[in-house]
Amino acid sequence: MIQTVTIDIINEKALKLLQDLELLQLIRMRKDSSQIPEINWVARYKGAMSKQRLSDIDMQLNELRGG
């Protein structure tokens, strides 16, 4: 039976122990970059900006552009 477990290494000694277990053929280690945590950008920034009228936004953009 194969089980997959994701762990975070916080100490290099733990990595050495895992490598030793791999040498004993008790575990198989692999790097899987596809398991990067997904960030929910909507939830993270929801409410970060206040609602503004379109005319106010246009005016601010014109000021920033120097016009």
GIDAJO-V41347 format. One line per field, one symbol per residue. phi: phi as a letter, one per 30 degrees, with the letter a starting at -180 (. if undefined). psi: psi as a letter, one per 20 degrees, with the letter a starting at -180 (. if undefined). Layout:
phi->???
psi->???
//
This chain:
phi->.cbcbcbcdcbdddddddddddddhcbbcacbddcdedcdddddcdidcddbdddddedddddddic
psi->ppqpppqppiphhhggghhghhhjkhrpqqpniikppppnhghhjpjhpqpqqhhgggggghghik.
//
